[in-house]
């Protein structure tokens, strides 16, 4: 039976990543919802955003979808502040990502471009590790002055900056991850060029979603 998956994004550029991930999965139909303004509000330190996320999820629930996938770690962190119960599953893109990180026993570095997502993501990762009895050695690193490039639509400059950071870290003998969906294209290109494995949010996402809604 065909399922409709509502995807909540913080930026339009994330749509292509999700479409690519589910391209060959015929029994899942994707419905995209985008609100870049919420991240801008969060960057300005505005309060009351958790209520806005809750309100948006409730609105999405009424759009005849079978589950909601939240693709933005900032949205997920805000949801922690205002728990919500819906009649359909709420899937968080960072959960299969955290599972992959927790399976790795080596020292790890998680790269970010948006400093505003670091605290919430790392807090959720530590909670996930504790809940699953995993011990991890993980450091967060922000690629400075980069996130504004994606917000300005400068995709190539954004990708180039991430590639430079990945190349700088490749000799560090640490497992590298990229935390944000917008960083995946650069991570995939780096994997092809270097032969190294980069953990990113899309690697096991389709399997995770299908298990959750089938």
Residue, then its C-alpha position, 0 to 999 in steps of 0.5 A: x500500500x502506498x504511503x504519503x510521507x510529509x517532509x518538513x525542511x528548513x531550506x528548499x535545497x534539502x528537497x533534492x536530497x530526500x527525493x534522491x534517497x527515495x527515488x526507487x521506492x515506489x510505495x512512498x510518496x513524498x510531500x514537502x513542506x519548507x519553512x526557512x524563516x524558522x531558522x532565521x528566527x532561531x539565529x536571531x534568538x527569538x523565543x516561542x519557536x517551539x510552539x511554531x514547530x508544534x503548530x506546523x506539525x499539527x497542520x501537516x497532520x491534517x494534510x492526509x499524510x501517513x507520517x512526518x519526517x523532520x529533516x532539520x536538526x534545529x526543528x528536532x531540538x525545538x520539538x524537544x521543548x514542546x513535546x507533541x502527540x499526533x495520530x501519525x508517526x513523527x520521524x527524526x532524521x538524526x536517529x539513524x544518523x546517531x545509530x551509525x555514530x554509536x556503532x563506531x568505536x573510534x574517536x569521531x569528529x562531527x562537522x557542522x556549518x550552522x553553529x545554531x544546530x550544534x548544542x541541540x544535536x550533540x545533546x540529543x546524540x549523548x541522550x541517544x548513546x546513554x539510552x542505548x548503552x553506548x560509549x562514544x568519543x565525539x567532538x563537534x567542529x563548526x566550519x566557520x562562515x559557511x552556513x550563510x552561503x547555503x542561505x544565500x543560494x551559493x551551493x557551489x561555494x558552500x560545497x567547496x568550503x565543506x570539501x576543504x574542511x574534509x580534506x583538512x581533517x582526513x589525516x586526523x585518524x578520526x571517523x568524520x561525520x557531517x551533521x546537516x542534510x545540506x552537507x551530504x553532497x560534499x560528503x558523497x563527493x569526498x568519499x568518491x575522491x578519497x575512498x574514506x567513509x563519511x557518516x551522514x544523515x542519508x545513509x540509512x534513512x530510507x531503511x529507517x523510514x520504511x521500518x517505521x511506517x510499513 
